[in-house]
Amino acid sequence: MTTAFDPIDLSGRQLANRIALAPMTRSRSYGPSHAPTDAVAEYYGQRASAGLVITEGIQPSVVGQGYPDTPGLHSAEQIAGWRKVTDAVHAKGGTIFAQVMHAGRIGHPDLLPDGLIPVAPSPIAAKGQVYLHDGPKDLVTPHELTADEIRATIGDFVTAARNAIDAGFDGVELHGANGYLIHQFLSDTTNARTDEWGGSVEGRTRFAVEVARAVVAEIGADRTAIRISPGNPLNDIGAESGLEDTYTALVQQFETLGLAYVHVVEYSRELTLVLRKHFSGTLVLNAKTEGPTSPEELKLIEDGVADLVSFGQLFLANPDLPARLKAGGPYNTPDPSTFFGGTEKGFTDYPALAV
């Protein structure tokens, strides 16, 4: 029987175990450079015993930023900062993927320079607020991307992926989940386009597929992965229709591309099993639970539901989580005040973006 503590081959890389550090926004890349600080390197180095370390969301461009103090992968200074992070993880024998995240309509002009405003597939504002250094502000109506701007945005993902490899990452995970840009194209609640980038299932999945295809062409399928969250209403995505049709068509395309893995934020076990049937590669699962992902979810590997299970809150409180899971505990209790970069910058009101 396969267990969470058995090694696994991930596109030619031998992972020490089947426990993944889930991507979680940390907001510790301070200053105008948005380059990772030494604290970021320390954080990931502490958790390098995960079979797979997945970083927080990293914006591929200036306009892709959604929150204060989040890191980028579009400048030389940022690449140098991430090199410290990857060196820290590799020094402890770990494997680390960069999660490339364009926030799309989730953000605010006050975060962006030169009069820029957040962008999206359609000019539909999300309900809610973003928390800035001077307090919460309402989300704005985004700029609708033109066809040329969509192609340019795909290019931003490609450049960020190349920068990630130059920074020493083992691969990239495209963030197609949680109501950010790729998810905004996938959902019929946020994508009202009638051109080739919207409308039908083929149209709404086109952006995700074209981003993945372009990144594969740049760095290889063995170093390219994606995270999806079918049915996740986060960031005012709301109730997506036709989930099984949309996401089955999507993972079938990822199967053709031969991606390193697909990371699913689970909507239902039934849908997870459908998607697994259509994707023969490695499946990383952030299981649907009532609370934080618990040790009980390791049974999903034994049962063949997933190849790896990702942990969020429990990994925040227990940097040596794989060892504790193997020993059966004890576990530190997660502290909600640390879920979004900690209290040192005053972000005590942020929602918990850790699962």
N, C-alpha and C positions, 0 to 999 in steps of 0.2 A: 504493500500500500504506500502510495506517495504521500509524504507529509510536508508541512510548511518548512521543515528544517532540512529537507533534501535540496541539493543544488539543482539548478536548471540552466539549460543552454538558451540564451537569448540572442538569436541571430549571430551565433559564433562566440558570444561572451558567456563565460561560466559564472553564474551568479551563485553566491554562497548559500542563499536560502530563498524562500518564496514570499518574503515579507517586504513590502514596499513602503517607503516614506511617502505619504500622500502630499501633493503640492498644496501649500498653504501660504497665503499672503502674510508677510512678516513686516513690511514697511520699515526696513532698517538700512536703506540706501539713501542716506541723507545728502542734502546739498544740491546745487544745480547740476552736478554731473550725473546724478542717479546711478553712480557706480557702487557696487557692493563694498561694504566696509569690512574691517577685520572681524566684526561681530558676526557677519554673515558666514565667513569662512569657518569661524568657531562653531556656529550652529550646525552647519552641515557636516563638519568633521566629527562632531559628537555623535552623529546619527549614521555614520558610515558603515555600521555593521548591518544595516538593511541590505537585503539582496539587491534592491534597486532604490536609489535615492532620486526623487523627482523634485525639482526646485519649485519655489513659488513662481507665479506668473511673471514673465519678463517681457516688457513691451518691445516690439520689433521696430518701433518708430516713435517719434515725439508725440504724434497725435494718438498713438495707441495707449497712452497712459490713462489709467482710470482712477488712481488713488495717490495720495501723497507718499513720497519717500519709497516708491517702488522702483525696482531696478530696470535698466534697459540693456539691450545688446545691439546698439547701433552707433557706438563710438569706440575709439581706441582705449579711452580711459575705462570704459565699462568692460571691455574685453580683458584688460589687465586685471581689473578687480575680480572678474570671474575666474581668471587663472589661479588666483590664490585659493578660491573655493575648490576648484577641481583638484588642485594639488593636495589640499587638505584631505579630501575624500580618498583620492588615489593612494596617498601615503598610508592609509589604513586598510587598503585592499578593496575599497568600495567601487561601485559603478554608479555614475550620476548622469541623468538626462536633464536638459534644460527645458522647462515648460515655456514655450513661446506663446504669449497671450496678448492679443489686441482687444482692448476693452470695448471698442465700438462706441455705442451710445451711452455707455456707463462711464461717466466722468464729468468734467466741468471745464468751461473756458478758463477759469482761474488757475487751473493746473497747467495750461498750455501757453506757449509763447506766440508772439506774432499774430495775435488775433485769431488763432485757430479755434475751431469748435469741434466737439466730438462728431464722429462720422458713423454711418450705419447704412444698411441696404435701403431703408426707407425713412422718411422724415417723421418718425413716430417716437414721441418722447416716452421714456420709461417713467412710471410713477415712483416717487421716492426721492431720497436725498443722498448726496455724497458728503462725507465728513472731511473737511479741510482743516488746515491749521487754525483758521479763524472761525471754525464752527461749521455746522451742517448747511448745505445749500441744495436747492431743488435741482434735479436733473433737467437738462434743457432739451429742446428739440434738436436732433442731430442733423448734420448736413447729409443729404442723400448722395452716396457715391455715384459718380458717372461710370460708364463702362471703362473709360481710360483710367480712372482713379482706382477701380477695382483691380485692373491689371497691375497698376503701380503698387497697390497694397499687397498683392501676391508677391511682387518683387521684394517688398519689405520683409516678408516672412522668409524668403529665400536668403536674403542678405543676413538676417538674424541667425538663420540656421548655419550658414557658413561661418559667421562670427563665433557661434557656439563651439563649433569644431576647432576653430583657431584658439579658443579659450581653454581647450582641453576636455570639453564634454564628450561623453561616450555616444551621445545622440540627443535628439530633441523630441519632446512631446508637444504636439500642437494642441492648443487649448480650444477644443470645439464644444465646450460645456458651459453650464452655469450662467447662461444669458449673455455671454460676451460675443464678439463680432461673428465668429464662425457659427455659433449657435443662432445668432440673430438672422443669418442667412437661411439656416435650416428651418426655422419656425415660421409657420403661416401667420402667426400673431404679430411678427415684427418685420416680415418680408412681404411687402405688398407689390412688388415689382411685377411687370408684365413682359419684361424682356427675357433674354436667355438666362438671367440670374435669378428668376423667380417664377411664381405661378405653379407649375407642375412639380412633382417630386424630383424629376430630373433637373429642373431649373433651380430649385431650392438647395439641392445637394451639390450643385456644380461648384460653388465657391470652395467648400470643404475639400472636394475631390481635386480641384485644380491647385489649391494650396499644397495638398499632400503630394500631388504628382510633381509639382515644381520643386519641392524640397527634396523628394526622392531623386530627381534628376541632378540636383546639386550635391547632395551628401550621401546618397545611397539609401535603399529601402531598409537595410539592416540598421541604420541609425535614425530612422524616422518612425514616429509613433503618433497616436492621437488620443485625446480624451474626449468622450461624449457623455451627455447626460440626458437621454430621452425622457421627456415628460417632466423634467425639473423646472419648476416655475420661478426659480431664483431670478432676481433682477427684472421682475415684471415680464418675463417671457409668457407667463400665463399657461393656459391649457392648449398644448399642441394637439392638432388633430392628425389622424392617420399615423400614429407612432410606429406601428409595426411595418407598414409599407415604407415610410420614409427611412427608418433606420436599418431595415433589412437591405434596401437598395444601397444605402451608404456603406455598410460593412461589406457588401458584395464587391463594391469598387475597391475597398481597402484590401480585400482578399486578392484581387487582381494585381494591385500594386505591390503586394508582399510586404506590408509594413511589419516592423519589428514587434509591435504589440498594439492592441486596442485596449484603452483603459475606460471601463464603463462605470459611471456613477449610477447605481442601480435604481430603476423605477419599479420593477416587479421581477420576481424570480422567473415568471413565465416568459417575459420579454428577454431577460438575460439568456435563457436557454435557447430561445429562437435565434438571437444574435450569435451565440456560440456555434450554433449549427451552420451558420453561413460564413464563419471566419475560422479558418483552421490554424491560424497563428496563435501566438501567446495572448491570453486574455488576462488582464489585470482588473480586479473587481474591487470597487469601493461599495461594500454591501449595504443594502437597505436595512437599517436597524432603528430601533426606537430611540436610542441614545448613541453615544460614541461607539465606533467599531470596537468590538470586544474580542477577547481570546476565543470565544465560541465560534467566531467566523472562520477560524483556521480549518474547521471541518469542511468548508467549501472546497478546499484543495484536496482533501481526502476523498470527497465525493465526486471530484472531477468537474465541479461547476466552474472553477477558475484555476488558473495556473499560478497566479500571485494574488494576494490580498493586500490592499493598501490601508494603512492606519494613519489617522490624523491626530486627534486630541491625545490619545494614549501615547503617541510618539513624542508629543510636546513635553509631556510630564515625565517620560521615561526614555531618555536618549539611548539607553542600552536595551531597548524594547525586545529585540530578538532573543537576547539571553534571558530576559525575564519571562518571556512567553515560553521558552523551552523549559525553564525551571518551575513554571506554574505560578510566578509572582515572586515577591510582592510587587504591587504597582502603586506608584504615586498617583494622587488624584489630580486631574487636570485643573488648572486655575484659569477661569474664563478671562481674567484681566490680561492674560498674556497672549490671547488668541490672535490679536491683530497688531503685532509689533510691540506689545508691551505698553506700559504706562509712561515710559520715560519721555514720550513726545505728546502725552496728554490725550491719546486716542482711546480713552476708557469707554466711550459710547459706541465704538464700532461694533457691528454685528460679528458674531463668531464665525469666521470663515475657515473653520477646522472641523473635520468630520471623522 
